[in-house]
């Protein structure tokens, strides 16, 4: 009789231990998924930071016009955008891109290209661009 009771306790303990082990495995899997998700998020965040660093100081033509304190009509802005794009190609710079409500997206241009445009077009170089070099 004692042996049967002992076996029943062992069986009950084994059952509890099995359930506990299964629970640990499930939590381990959940935590592994969470860790993987956090790592992927960290990689994306680092990519965003890297892109933000790369495009620091980039401006759209509209923002550039405010910087140089000039008002340009739509046609002038288009022409200036083309000139800035040509300068980017000439000097090997990549343009940036930002969302825009009106045009869906607009290009942005690096500070060196903005300064170069000012120099070529006899527009005073704004203070923000004074210390910008290729």
N, C-alpha and C positions, 0 to 999 in steps of 0.2 A: 504494500500500500504506500509506504514511504517513497518507494522508487517511482511509482506512478505519479505521486504528487511532485516529486523532484523533476521528472520528465515533463510534466505539465508546465512547471515553472520555467524549465529550460526552453521549452517550445514557445511559451509566451515571451520570454526574453529574446529568443531568436527572432520571433515575429516583430517585436518592437525594434530590435537592432536592424533588421532588414528594412523596415519602414523608415527608420532614421537614416540609414545609408542611402536609400533611394531619395529621400528628401535632400540630403547633402549633395547628391549628384545633380539633382534638378537645380538647386541653388548655385552650384558651381557652374553649370551650363548657362544659367541666367546671367551670372556675374561675368562669365567669359564673353557673352554677347554684349553686355554693357561696356566692358573694357574695350572690345573691338570697336563699338560705336563711338566711344570717347576718343580712341586713337584716330579713327577716321575724321572725326570732327576737328581734332587738333591739327591734322594734316591740312584740312581745308582752311582752317584759320591761318595757319602759317603761309599757305598759298595766297590768301587774301592780303595778308600783311606784306608779303613780298611784292605783290602786284601794286599795293598802295604805295610802297616805297618807290617802286619803279615809276609810278605816274605822279609822284609828288610835284606840285607846281604846274602840272598840265592844265591848260585852260581851253575851253571852247572859244570860238570866235566871239561870241556874245560876251563872255567873261573877259576876254582879252580886250575888247573894245572899251569896257568899263575901266580896266587897268590903265590903258593908255589915254583914258578920258576923251574918247572919240565916239561920235554917234555915226554908225554906218547903216545905211538902208539895207534891205534884204539882198539886192543885187551886189552891192559892195561886199557884204559879208560872205556871199558865195564866192566872189572873186578872191577875196583875201584868204578864204579857206583853201582855195585851189593853190594860191601862192604858198601858203604854209605847208600844204601837202607836198608840193614840189621841193621845197626846202628840206623837208623830212627825207624824201627820197635821195636828194643830192648828198645830204650829210649822213645818210644811213640810220636815221632815227625812226622808230615805230611811233605811229600815232596811237593815242588812247581812244577810248569810246565811252560815252556815258548815255544813259537813257534820257529821252527828251519827249515831253508830252506832245509837242507839235509835229516833230519829224521822226518820232519813234527812237532814233538814236542820232547823236552828233559826235563828230570827231573832236578830240582834244589834242593839243600840241605841247611839246616839251618846252621848258623855259628857254633853252638855248635858241630854239627855232623862233620863239617870240621875239627874243632880243635881236636876232639876226634880221628878222623882218623889219623891226623898228629902224635898225641901222641902214638897211637898204632903201627904206622909204622915207628917210629923213624925219622920222617921228621920234621925239625925245624918249630915251629909254627910261622906263619907270624905275624907281628906286629898288623895287622887288627884283628886278632883273639885272641890276648893275653888276653884281658879283657872280653872274652866271657865265661859265665858260664851257667850251666843247669838251 
